[in-house]
Every structure is written in structure tokens, then in C-alpha cells.
């Protein structure tokens, strides 16, 4: 199928689509003509055209409709649909019917109903490979199975206002959006991370987070609580993205969050994995306190020079990372000894 022809007919039908606009060369947005999007707010635009391989698809993040361009045109403009079919297959044999030509299996676009706060965002899993956010995630080696948990916005300030109208942000800035959910699937907070593709080294130096808490009753945010099994060993790291490199892993926002363990983890076997920064007084003090509290900690081996899990993922698999952590998880007197050796590195 030709993405060129798909895009041509998307542009042809676009005058009939409310709030239509191209956001990227391979990503367009409009108010969904299938569900109407919103009767109260006409500026709502939760329908997306996106390219995958050499084809465009349509998906609505309000009603969940997902289809190829032929079926989209068949729904909203039968006359254009006929033109589209003829142009796509003008060189096909005359004895093949148009309907038969489009009996190929449609891609199943899995869509799980999400918190309405995220309804105007699009997940990385639904963005084209050339999109800045996807390039950024690939550069950071984030496993693709987690792309559906990460979102993109070109205006983080407007998005943050929906979660906390008293936030002090201003200006328009694109960011990667990392939502924090409670057990009911409601968004209780988000982190916004700056996107930059100015080279791997520079990107890692200039990355900045903005954390917005929606539920003020929560003392500290923990990322990933909704998707872990508390009956198995739970790994605890410092950042949400780091948590995506280990199975059954959660992240604290602010390393001092270990002082208030969530009720869901009170009876779990926890392994705390601080960043590998022996000369950082704050990180060192966190490890020291955890050891005094009798917690299990990972004290990184001397030969490992990377700062955190994401750094390590640049040169080894998640399976090897887990093995290193398990082999260097200690507690009690052994932890005290290894901690002192680690501090001397």
C-alpha cells in the first residue's frame, strides 16, 4: 500500500474534518468524525492519522475507533473511497473486485481506555518512528513494550494546567509525558521530560524533569505501583525510565521517598537500587540510611562505571542488568562492608 496515496486522500477529505491539521509529516490530528469527539467543546481533537511502515492508519483516542484509510473513507466519504480504491489498484486485474482487494486483515490497534486527562495526548506506540519523541525513546534504549505507557505533548504547560491549575509553569514546550496512576487507573501525577536530539552525550547532560502532582493527599509519588506483583521481589529505583529496564520494578520520585513505603509494598521483599554515584553525598547517605533500616540494597561492583540503569542499558541486556543487581544485593553487616568499599571507589 502507498503512504503517498494514503496521505493524498487524507488531504482530500481533510476539509470535512473539524480541527484538522498536520502535526508532523507522518502525523495528523482532527476531531473524530466517527464519535463526534465532543458536543460541548468543539476544539476537542482526539482523532489521529499516523504512518506505520508504508501505510497510514486512523485512530480515535475518545471512542477507540481504529481502521485503515480505505475503511475510514468508506465511513466518512464513500465517493472518495471509490476513487481511493481505483487509484490504489488501477494496475490490478479487472476481474478482481474492489471489495475483494481490501479484504486483507486489518491491523488490530489495541486500545485500553485511559484516564481522560490523557485524552489529548498520543502514546509513543502510536507515533511514527521519525517522530522526535520516538527517536528520543529509541536513543535512550527504552524497551518498546513500554511505549504505550509514555506520551507526547507539544505544550506541557497547557497539559499541566489540567492536572494542577496552581502550577507555576509558563510558555509552550514539548515534552515526554510520564503518567503516574493509582490502582484505579486514575492519573495522580506526571513527569514531563525535555526532549532533545542534539547528540547522546548532550542529551543526557541537559535532560530535565518537571513533576506535577494532581492528588495533593499523596505524600510522595511512586511510579509503576499499578503494574507490579507485590508477592514477588520488587526492585526500587530512583527514576521512572530506569524502572522500565527491570521486571517488577517501581521508581521513587525523590530518593528520600523510601521513608514512606506505599501500603501496597509494606509486606514485599524490596531491593533498593540507588544510582552508582559513590562520590555523591546525597546518594551515599540514602544507601547508608537504607542499610541502617535493615533494607536490602544493591551496592554496585567496582568495575561498573555507569551512573544508572539507563546508562548500563546502552551496553548490555536487561537480563544481564538484573543478574548484576541480584549478585550485588546485600543487607546487614555484608551491606555495611560493601558500602564502605563502594565509597572508596
VEXDOLO-524856 format. One record per residue (C-alpha): residue in three letters; x, y, z; residue number from 0. Coordinates in steps of 0.1 Angstrom, whole numbers. Each point is the difference from the previous one (the first is absolute). Layout:
r aa: ALA | east: X | north: Y | up: Z | i: NUM
...
END
This chain:
r aa: UNK | east: 0 | north: 0 | up: 0 | i: 0
r aa: UNK | east: 13 | north: 35 | up: -8 | i: 1
r aa: UNK | east: 4 | north: 25 | up: 28 | i: 2
r aa: UNK | east: 1 | north: 27 | up: -27 | i: 3
r aa: UNK | east: -35 | north: -8 | up: -12 | i: 4
r aa: UNK | east: -12 | north: -4 | up: 35 | i: 5
r aa: UNK | east: 12 | north: 35 | up: 9 | i: 6
r aa: UNK | east: -14 | north: 14 | up: -32 | i: 7
r aa: UNK | east: -35 | north: -12 | up: 9 | i: 8
r aa: UNK | east: 3 | north: 11 | up: 36 | i: 9
r aa: UNK | east: 6 | north: 35 | up: -13 | i: 10
r aa: UNK | east: -29 | north: -4 | up: -24 | i: 11
r aa: UNK | east: -24 | north: -9 | up: 28 | i: 12
r aa: UNK | east: 15 | north: 25 | up: 25 | i: 13
r aa: UNK | east: -23 | north: 29 | up: -8 | i: 14
r aa: UNK | east: -29 | north: -20 | up: 14 | i: 15
r aa: UNK | east: 18 | north: -8 | up: 33 | i: 16
r aa: UNK | east: -3 | north: 25 | up: 28 | i: 17
r aa: UNK | east: 33 | north: 13 | up: 15 | i: 18
r aa: UNK | east: 21 | north: -19 | up: -26 | i: 19
r aa: UNK | east: 37 | north: 8 | up: -1 | i: 20
r aa: UNK | east: 33 | north: -17 | up: -7 | i: 21
r aa: UNK | east: 22 | north: -1 | up: 32 | i: 22
r aa: UNK | east: 29 | north: -19 | up: -17 | i: 23
r aa: UNK | east: 6 | north: -12 | up: -35 | i: 24
r aa: UNK | east: -13 | north: -34 | up: 11 | i: 25
r aa: UNK | east: -26 | north: 10 | up: 26 | i: 26
r aa: UNK | east: -33 | north: 19 | up: -4 | i: 27
r aa: UNK | east: -26 | north: 9 | up: 25 | i: 28
r aa: UNK | east: -37 | north: 8 | up: -2 | i: 29
r aa: UNK | east: -33 | north: -2 | up: 19 | i: 30
r aa: UNK | east: -13 | north: -35 | up: -4 | i: 31
r aa: UNK | east: -28 | north: -3 | up: -26 | i: 32
r aa: UNK | east: -10 | north: -34 | up: 13 | i: 33
r aa: UNK | east: -10 | north: 10 | up: 35 | i: 34
r aa: UNK | east: -2 | north: 38 | up: -4 | i: 35
r aa: UNK | east: 28 | north: 3 | up: 26 | i: 36
r aa: UNK | east: -18 | north: 26 | up: 23 | i: 37
r aa: UNK | east: -33 | north: 16 | up: -3 | i: 38
r aa: UNK | east: 9 | north: 26 | up: 27 | i: 39
r aa: UNK | east: 35 | north: 9 | up: -10 | i: 40
r aa: UNK | east: 4 | north: 4 | up: -38 | i: 41
r aa: UNK | east: 37 | north: 4 | up: 3 | i: 42
r aa: UNK | east: 5 | north: -36 | up: 12 | i: 43
r aa: UNK | east: 21 | north: -19 | up: -25 | i: 44
r aa: UNK | east: 7 | north: -36 | up: 10 | i: 45
r aa: UNK | east: 1 | north: -17 | up: -35 | i: 46
r aa: UNK | east: 35 | north: -7 | up: -15 | i: 47
r aa: UNK | east: 13 | north: -11 | up: -33 | i: 48
r aa: UNK | east: 34 | north: -16 | up: 3 | i: 49
r aa: UNK | east: 24 | north: -18 | up: -22 | i: 50
r aa: UNK | east: 12 | north: -35 | up: 7 | i: 51
r aa: UNK | east: 23 | north: -18 | up: -25 | i: 52
r aa: UNK | east: -13 | north: 13 | up: -34 | i: 53
r aa: UNK | east: -36 | north: 6 | up: 10 | i: 54
r aa: UNK | east: -20 | north: 25 | up: 19 | i: 55
r aa: UNK | east: -26 | north: -10 | up: 27 | i: 56
r aa: UNK | east: -27 | north: 19 | up: 19 | i: 57
r aa: UNK | east: -6 | north: -3 | up: 37 | i: 58
r aa: UNK | east: -22 | north: 19 | up: 25 | i: 59
r aa: UNK | east: 10 | north: 4 | up: 36 | i: 60
r aa: UNK | east: -35 | north: 7 | up: 11 | i: 61
r aa: UNK | east: -21 | north: -28 | up: -15 | i: 62
r aa: UNK | east: 28 | north: -24 | up: -8 | i: 63
r aa: UNK | east: -8 | north: -2 | up: -37 | i: 64
r aa: UNK | east: 29 | north: -14 | up: -20 | i: 65
r aa: UNK | east: 2 | north: -7 | up: -37 | i: 66
r aa: UNK | east: 20 | north: 3 | up: -33 | i: 67
r aa: UNK | east: -6 | north: 29 | up: -24 | i: 68
r aa: UNK | east: -23 | north: -20 | up: -23 | i: 69
r aa: UNK | east: -24 | north: -8 | up: 29 | i: 70
r aa: UNK | east: 3 | north: 36 | up: 13 | i: 71
r aa: UNK | east: -10 | north: 14 | up: -34 | i: 72
r aa: UNK | east: -27 | north: -27 | up: -3 | i: 73
r aa: UNK | east: -15 | north: 14 | up: 33 | i: 74
r aa: UNK | east: 2 | north: 37 | up: -6 | i: 75
r aa: UNK | east: 1 | north: 4 | up: -38 | i: 76
r aa: UNK | east: -11 | north: -30 | up: -22 | i: 77
r aa: UNK | east: 7 | north: 20 | up: -32 | i: 78
r aa: UNK | east: 36 | north: 7 | up: 10 | i: 79
r aa: UNK | east: 3 | north: -36 | up: 11 | i: 80
r aa: UNK | east: -8 | north: -12 | up: -35 | i: 81
r aa: UNK | east: 26 | north: 24 | up: -15 | i: 82
r aa: UNK | east: 26 | north: -12 | up: 25 | i: 83
r aa: UNK | east: -6 | north: -36 | up: -8 | i: 84
r aa: UNK | east: 3 | north: 6 | up: -37 | i: 85
r aa: UNK | east: 32 | north: 20 | up: 3 | i: 86
r aa: UNK | east: 16 | north: -26 | up: 23 | i: 87
r aa: UNK | east: -8 | north: -28 | up: -22 | i: 88
r aa: UNK | east: -2 | north: 15 | up: -35 | i: 89
r aa: UNK | east: 25 | north: -25 | up: -13 | i: 90
r aa: UNK | east: -17 | north: -30 | up: 16 | i: 91
r aa: UNK | east: -19 | north: -25 | up: -21 | i: 92
r aa: UNK | east: -34 | north: 11 | up: -11 | i: 93
r aa: UNK | east: -16 | north: -32 | up: 13 | i: 94
r aa: UNK | east: 9 | north: 7 | up: 36 | i: 95
r aa: UNK | east: -28 | north: 19 | up: 18 | i: 96
r aa: UNK | east: 8 | north: 31 | up: 20 | i: 97
r aa: UNK | east: -14 | north: -15 | up: 32 | i: 98
r aa: UNK | east: 21 | north: -32 | up: -5 | i: 99
r aa: UNK | east: 31 | north: 22 | up: -3 | i: 100
r aa: UNK | east: -6 | north: 13 | up: 35 | i: 101
r aa: UNK | east: -7 | north: -33 | up: 18 | i: 102
r aa: UNK | east: 35 | north: 0 | up: 14 | i: 103
r aa: UNK | east: 2 | north: -5 | up: 38 | i: 104
r aa: UNK | east: -2 | north: 34 | up: 17 | i: 105
r aa: UNK | east: 27 | north: 8 | up: 26 | i: 106
r aa: UNK | east: -15 | north: -4 | up: 34 | i: 107
r aa: UNK | east: 6 | north: 32 | up: 19 | i: 108
r aa: UNK | east: -3 | north: -9 | up: 36 | i: 109
r aa: UNK | east: -14 | north: 28 | up: 21 | i: 110
r aa: UNK | east: -5 | north: 0 | up: 37 | i: 111
r aa: UNK | east: -23 | north: 27 | up: 14 | i: 112
r aa: UNK | east: 22 | north: 25 | up: 18 | i: 113
r aa: UNK | east: -5 | north: 29 | up: 24 | i: 114
r aa: UNK | east: -17 | north: 29 | up: -17 | i: 115
r aa: UNK | east: 28 | north: 23 | up: 10 | i: 116
r aa: UNK | east: 21 | north: -18 | up: -27 | i: 117
r aa: UNK | east: -27 | north: 1 | up: -27 | i: 118
r aa: UNK | east: 17 | north: 28 | up: -20 | i: 119
r aa: UNK | east: 34 | north: -17 | up: 0 | i: 120
r aa: UNK | east: 13 | north: -28 | up: -22 | i: 121
r aa: UNK | east: 21 | north: -28 | up: 13 | i: 122
r aa: UNK | east: 34 | north: -8 | up: -15 | i: 123
r aa: UNK | east: -14 | north: -33 | up: -12 | i: 124
r aa: UNK | east: -23 | north: 19 | up: -24 | i: 125
r aa: UNK | east: 26 | north: 25 | up: -13 | i: 126
r aa: UNK | east: 21 | north: -5 | up: -32 | i: 127
r aa: UNK | east: 36 | north: -11 | up: 4 | i: 128
r aa: UNK | east: 12 | north: 33 | up: -13 | i: 129
r aa: UNK | east: -17 | north: 20 | up: 28 | i: 130
r aa: UNK | east: 23 | north: 18 | up: 24 | i: 131
r aa: UNK | east: -14 | north: -17 | up: 30 | i: 132
r aa: UNK | east: 4 | north: -35 | up: -15 | i: 133
r aa: UNK | east: 35 | north: 8 | up: -11 | i: 134
r aa: UNK | east: 8 | north: 12 | up: 35 | i: 135
r aa: UNK | east: -14 | north: -32 | up: 16 | i: 136
r aa: UNK | east: 20 | north: -21 | up: -25 | i: 137
r aa: UNK | east: 31 | north: 19 | up: 7 | i: 138
r aa: UNK | east: -5 | north: -6 | up: 38 | i: 139
r aa: UNK | east: -5 | north: -38 | up: -8 | i: 140
r aa: UNK | east: -34 | north: 0 | up: 17 | i: 141
r aa: UNK | east: -16 | north: -35 | up: -7 | i: 142
r aa: UNK | east: -28 | north: 4 | up: -26 | i: 143
r aa: UNK | east: -25 | north: -20 | up: 21 | i: 144
r aa: UNK | east: -2 | north: 31 | up: 22 | i: 145
r aa: UNK | east: -6 | north: 25 | up: -27 | i: 146
r aa: UNK | east: -38 | north: -1 | up: 8 | i: 147
r aa: UNK | east: 7 | north: 13 | up: 35 | i: 148
r aa: UNK | east: 18 | north: 31 | up: -13 | i: 149
r aa: UNK | east: -17 | north: 30 | up: -17 | i: 150
r aa: UNK | east: 10 | north: 30 | up: -20 | i: 151
r aa: UNK | east: -13 | north: 36 | up: 3 | i: 152
r aa: UNK | east: 11 | north: 31 | up: -19 | i: 153
r aa: UNK | east: -13 | north: 22 | up: 28 | i: 154
r aa: UNK | east: 8 | north: -13 | up: 34 | i: 155
r aa: UNK | east: -11 | north: 32 | up: 18 | i: 156
r aa: UNK | east: -36 | north: -3 | up: -13 | i: 157
r aa: UNK | east: 0 | north: -37 | up: 8 | i: 158
r aa: UNK | east: 13 | north: 6 | up: 36 | i: 159
r aa: UNK | east: -28 | north: 26 | up: 6 | i: 160
r aa: UNK | east: -25 | north: -28 | up: -3 | i: 161
r aa: UNK | east: 16 | north: -19 | up: 28 | i: 162
r aa: UNK | east: 9 | north: 29 | up: 22 | i: 163
r aa: UNK | east: -14 | north: 34 | up: -8 | i: 164
r aa: UNK | east: 23 | north: 16 | up: 26 | i: 165
r aa: UNK | east: 33 | north: -11 | up: -16 | i: 166
r aa: UNK | east: 24 | north: 27 | up: -8 | i: 167
r aa: UNK | east: 10 | north: -11 | up: -35 | i: 168
r aa: UNK | east: -1 | north: 24 | up: -30 | i: 169
r aa: UNK | east: 9 | north: -1 | up: -36 | i: 170
r aa: UNK | east: -5 | north: -28 | up: -26 | i: 171
r aa: UNK | east: 24 | north: -29 | up: 0 | i: 172
r aa: UNK | east: -1 | north: -35 | up: -14 | i: 173
r aa: UNK | east: 7 | north: -28 | up: 25 | i: 174
r aa: UNK | east: -2 | north: -37 | up: 5 | i: 175
r aa: UNK | east: -29 | north: -6 | up: 25 | i: 176
r aa: UNK | east: 4 | north: -28 | up: 26 | i: 177
r aa: UNK | east: -34 | north: -5 | up: 18 | i: 178
r aa: UNK | east: -3 | north: -14 | up: 36 | i: 179
r aa: UNK | east: -31 | north: -21 | up: 5 | i: 180
r aa: UNK | east: -18 | north: -12 | up: 31 | i: 181
r aa: UNK | east: -15 | north: -35 | up: 3 | i: 182
r aa: UNK | east: -32 | north: 12 | up: -17 | i: 183
r aa: UNK | east: 19 | north: 13 | up: -31 | i: 184
r aa: UNK | east: -4 | north: 37 | up: 9 | i: 185
r aa: UNK | east: 29 | north: 23 | up: -6 | i: 186
r aa: UNK | east: 12 | north: 14 | up: 33 | i: 187
r aa: UNK | east: 31 | north: 17 | up: -13 | i: 188
r aa: UNK | east: 23 | north: 3 | up: -31 | i: 189
r aa: UNK | east: 36 | north: 7 | up: -8 | i: 190
r aa: UNK | east: 9 | north: 20 | up: -31 | i: 191
r aa: UNK | east: 34 | north: -6 | up: -15 | i: 192
r aa: UNK | east: 17 | north: 23 | up: -24 | i: 193
r aa: UNK | east: 6 | north: -15 | up: -35 | i: 194
r aa: UNK | east: 33 | north: 7 | up: -18 | i: 195
r aa: UNK | east: 17 | north: -18 | up: -28 | i: 196
r aa: UNK | east: 32 | north: 22 | up: 1 | i: 197
r aa: UNK | east: 21 | north: -31 | up: 4 | i: 198
r aa: UNK | east: 0 | north: -27 | up: 26 | i: 199
r aa: UNK | east: 26 | north: 16 | up: 24 | i: 200
r aa: UNK | east: -16 | north: 34 | up: -1 | i: 201
r aa: UNK | east: -35 | north: -15 | up: 4 | i: 202
r aa: UNK | east: 10 | north: -18 | up: 32 | i: 203
r aa: UNK | east: 15 | north: 32 | up: 14 | i: 204
r aa: UNK | east: -29 | north: 23 | up: -7 | i: 205
r aa: UNK | east: -29 | north: -23 | up: 9 | i: 206
r aa: UNK | east: -24 | north: 16 | up: 25 | i: 207
r aa: UNK | east: -31 | north: -12 | up: 17 | i: 208
r aa: UNK | east: -31 | north: 20 | up: 11 | i: 209
r aa: UNK | east: -22 | north: -19 | up: 24 | i: 210
r aa: UNK | east: -36 | north: 10 | up: 5 | i: 211
r aa: UNK | east: -21 | north: -16 | up: 28 | i: 212
r aa: UNK | east: -37 | north: -1 | up: -5 | i: 213
r aa: UNK | east: -10 | north: -17 | up: 32 | i: 214
r aa: UNK | east: 14 | north: 22 | up: 28 | i: 215
r aa: UNK | east: -9 | north: -26 | up: 26 | i: 216
r aa: UNK | east: 28 | north: -23 | up: -12 | i: 217
r aa: UNK | east: 32 | north: 7 | up: 19 | i: 218
r aa: UNK | east: 23 | north: -14 | up: -27 | i: 219
r aa: UNK | east: -4 | north: -13 | up: -35 | i: 220
r aa: UNK | east: 10 | north: -36 | up: -8 | i: 221
r aa: UNK | east: 0 | north: -10 | up: -37 | i: 222
r aa: UNK | east: -11 | north: -35 | up: -11 | i: 223
r aa: UNK | east: -20 | north: -10 | up: 31 | i: 224
r aa: UNK | east: -30 | north: -10 | up: -22 | i: 225
r aa: UNK | east: 19 | north: -26 | up: -21 | i: 226
r aa: UNK | east: 22 | north: -19 | up: 25 | i: 227
r aa: UNK | east: -6 | north: -32 | up: 19 | i: 228
r aa: UNK | east: 6 | north: 8 | up: 37 | i: 229
r aa: UNK | east: 4 | north: -37 | up: 8 | i: 230
r aa: UNK | east: 32 | north: -2 | up: -20 | i: 231
r aa: UNK | east: 33 | north: 18 | up: 6 | i: 232
r aa: UNK | east: -6 | north: 36 | up: -9 | i: 233
r aa: UNK | east: 29 | north: 22 | up: -12 | i: 234
r aa: UNK | east: 0 | north: 36 | up: 10 | i: 235
r aa: UNK | east: 19 | north: 26 | up: -21 | i: 236
r aa: UNK | east: 3 | north: 38 | up: -1 | i: 237
r aa: UNK | east: -17 | north: 9 | up: -33 | i: 238
r aa: UNK | east: -30 | north: -12 | up: -21 | i: 239
r aa: UNK | east: 20 | north: -6 | up: -31 | i: 240
r aa: UNK | east: 25 | north: -21 | up: 19 | i: 241
r aa: UNK | east: -28 | north: -22 | up: 13 | i: 242
r aa: UNK | east: -8 | north: -10 | up: -36 | i: 243
r aa: UNK | east: 32 | north: -20 | up: -2 | i: 244
r aa: UNK | east: -9 | north: -25 | up: 27 | i: 245
r aa: UNK | east: -30 | north: -23 | up: 5 | i: 246
r aa: UNK | east: -21 | north: 6 | up: 31 | i: 247
r aa: UNK | east: 16 | north: 34 | up: 6 | i: 248
r aa: UNK | east: -13 | north: 33 | up: 14 | i: 249
r aa: UNK | east: 15 | north: 34 | up: 3 | i: 250
r aa: UNK | east: 1 | north: 26 | up: 27 | i: 251
r aa: UNK | east: -4 | north: 37 | up: -9 | i: 252
r aa: UNK | east: 26 | north: 15 | up: 23 | i: 253
r aa: UNK | east: 23 | north: -27 | up: 14 | i: 254
r aa: UNK | east: -11 | north: 9 | up: 36 | i: 255
r aa: UNK | east: -34 | north: -15 | up: -8 | i: 256
r aa: UNK | east: 13 | north: -33 | up: 16 | i: 257
r aa: UNK | east: -9 | north: 16 | up: 33 | i: 258
r aa: UNK | east: -37 | north: -5 | up: -8 | i: 259
r aa: UNK | east: -5 | north: -34 | up: -16 | i: 260
r aa: UNK | east: -34 | north: -4 | up: -18 | i: 261
r aa: UNK | east: -25 | north: -23 | up: 17 | i: 262
r aa: UNK | east: 0 | north: -23 | up: -31 | i: 263
r aa: UNK | east: 37 | north: -7 | up: 6 | i: 264
r aa: UNK | east: 0 | north: -3 | up: 38 | i: 265
r aa: UNK | east: 3 | north: -38 | up: 0 | i: 266
r aa: UNK | east: 21 | north: -3 | up: -31 | i: 267
r aa: UNK | east: 37 | north: -10 | up: -4 | i: 268
r aa: UNK | east: 15 | north: 33 | up: -11 | i: 269
r aa: UNK | east: 34 | north: 6 | up: -16 | i: 270
r aa: UNK | east: 11 | north: 36 | up: -1 | i: 271
r aa: UNK | east: 22 | north: 10 | up: -29 | i: 272
r aa: UNK | east: 15 | north: 35 | up: 4 | i: 273
r aa: UNK | east: 20 | north: 15 | up: -28 | i: 274
r aa: UNK | east: 36 | north: -10 | up: -3 | i: 275
r aa: UNK | east: 15 | north: 33 | up: 13 | i: 276
r aa: UNK | east: 23 | north: -8 | up: 29 | i: 277
r aa: UNK | east: 13 | north: 36 | up: 2 | i: 278
r aa: UNK | east: -35 | north: 15 | up: 1 | i: 279
r aa: UNK | east: -6 | north: 7 | up: 37 | i: 280
r aa: UNK | east: -38 | north: -1 | up: -3 | i: 281
r aa: UNK | east: -1 | north: -34 | up: -18 | i: 282
r aa: UNK | east: 26 | north: -14 | up: 24 | i: 283
r aa: UNK | east: -21 | north: 12 | up: 30 | i: 284
r aa: UNK | east: -31 | north: -17 | up: -15 | i: 285
r aa: UNK | east: 18 | north: -33 | up: -2 | i: 286
r aa: UNK | east: 14 | north: 4 | up: 35 | i: 287
r aa: UNK | east: -35 | north: 7 | up: 14 | i: 288
r aa: UNK | east: -15 | north: -30 | up: -18 | i: 289
r aa: UNK | east: 26 | north: -23 | up: 14 | i: 290
r aa: UNK | east: -6 | north: 13 | up: 35 | i: 291
r aa: UNK | east: -37 | north: -7 | up: -5 | i: 292
r aa: UNK | east: 8 | north: -36 | up: -8 | i: 293
r aa: UNK | east: -10 | north: 3 | up: -37 | i: 294
r aa: UNK | east: 15 | north: -19 | up: -29 | i: 295
r aa: UNK | east: 21 | north: 21 | up: -23 | i: 296
r aa: UNK | east: 19 | north: -4 | up: -31 | i: 297
r aa: UNK | east: 36 | north: 12 | up: 4 | i: 298
r aa: UNK | east: 14 | north: 2 | up: -35 | i: 299
r aa: UNK | east: 33 | north: -18 | up: -7 | i: 300
r aa: UNK | east: 32 | north: 20 | up: -5 | i: 301
r aa: UNK | east: 4 | north: -9 | up: -37 | i: 302
r aa: UNK | east: -34 | north: 15 | up: -9 | i: 303
r aa: UNK | east: 5 | north: 36 | up: -9 | i: 304
r aa: UNK | east: -35 | north: 10 | up: -12 | i: 305
r aa: UNK | east: -21 | north: 23 | up: 21 | i: 306
r aa: UNK | east: -35 | north: -16 | up: -3 | i: 307
r aa: UNK | east: -19 | north: -28 | up: -16 | i: 308
r aa: UNK | east: -7 | north: 20 | up: -32 | i: 309
r aa: UNK | east: 37 | north: 5 | up: -4 | i: 310
r aa: UNK | east: 7 | north: -37 | up: 5 | i: 311
r aa: UNK | east: -26 | north: -9 | up: -26 | i: 312
r aa: UNK | east: 21 | north: 16 | up: -27 | i: 313
r aa: UNK | east: 24 | north: -29 | up: 1 | i: 314
r aa: UNK | east: -19 | north: -30 | up: 15 | i: 315
r aa: UNK | east: -33 | north: -17 | up: 0 | i: 316
r aa: UNK | east: -27 | north: 3 | up: 28 | i: 317
r aa: UNK | east: 7 | north: -36 | up: 9 | i: 318
r aa: UNK | east: 36 | north: 7 | up: 7 | i: 319
r aa: UNK | east: -9 | north: 32 | up: 19 | i: 320
r aa: UNK | east: -23 | north: -21 | up: 23 | i: 321
r aa: UNK | east: 27 | north: -26 | up: 5 | i: 322
r aa: UNK | east: 25 | north: 27 | up: 11 | i: 323
r aa: UNK | east: -25 | north: 14 | up: 24 | i: 324
r aa: UNK | east: -10 | north: -33 | up: 15 | i: 325
r aa: UNK | east: 37 | north: -10 | up: 4 | i: 326
r aa: UNK | east: 7 | north: 33 | up: 19 | i: 327
r aa: UNK | east: -30 | north: 2 | up: 22 | i: 328
r aa: UNK | east: 10 | north: 0 | up: 36 | i: 329
r aa: UNK | east: -13 | north: 9 | up: 35 | i: 330
r aa: UNK | east: 12 | north: 3 | up: 36 | i: 331
r aa: UNK | east: 37 | north: -3 | up: 7 | i: 332
r aa: UNK | east: 9 | north: -11 | up: -35 | i: 333
r aa: UNK | east: -17 | north: 31 | up: -14 | i: 334
r aa: UNK | east: 19 | north: 22 | up: 24 | i: 335
r aa: UNK | east: 33 | north: -15 | up: -11 | i: 336
r aa: UNK | east: -8 | north: 3 | up: -38 | i: 337
r aa: UNK | east: -13 | north: 35 | up: 5 | i: 338
r aa: UNK | east: 33 | north: 11 | up: 16 | i: 339
r aa: UNK | east: 19 | north: -16 | up: -29 | i: 340
r aa: UNK | east: -23 | north: 17 | up: -26 | i: 341
r aa: UNK | east: 5 | north: 34 | up: 16 | i: 342
r aa: UNK | east: 38 | north: -3 | up: -4 | i: 343
r aa: UNK | east: -3 | north: -4 | up: -38 | i: 344
END
